[in-house]
Amino acid sequence: MHVDIELDLKGLECPMPLLKAKLALNNMESQQILKVAATDPGSERDFHLFVEQSDHQILDFQKDDSAYFYWIKKG
């Protein structure tokens, strides 16, 4: 999947991963894709709630032993 911007937000705690992702999305063009890597377990809930309340869309979500990964398409 083509990614326009990639953010490594590992080590940051709530609410910083979501705030930094929102700032990045604000500076992107519609339909561009943001990839976020985060280690905060709360980010899973935060990101899914955020896209439900916005025009953005999570195209893919993965988690492994080291991090949570989100591919978000700007609405």
Buried (B, 14 or more C-beta within 10 A) or exposed (E): EEEBBEBEBBEBEBEBBBEBBEEBBEEBEEEBBBBBBBBBEBBBEBBEEBBEEEEBEBEEBEEEEEBBBBBBBBE
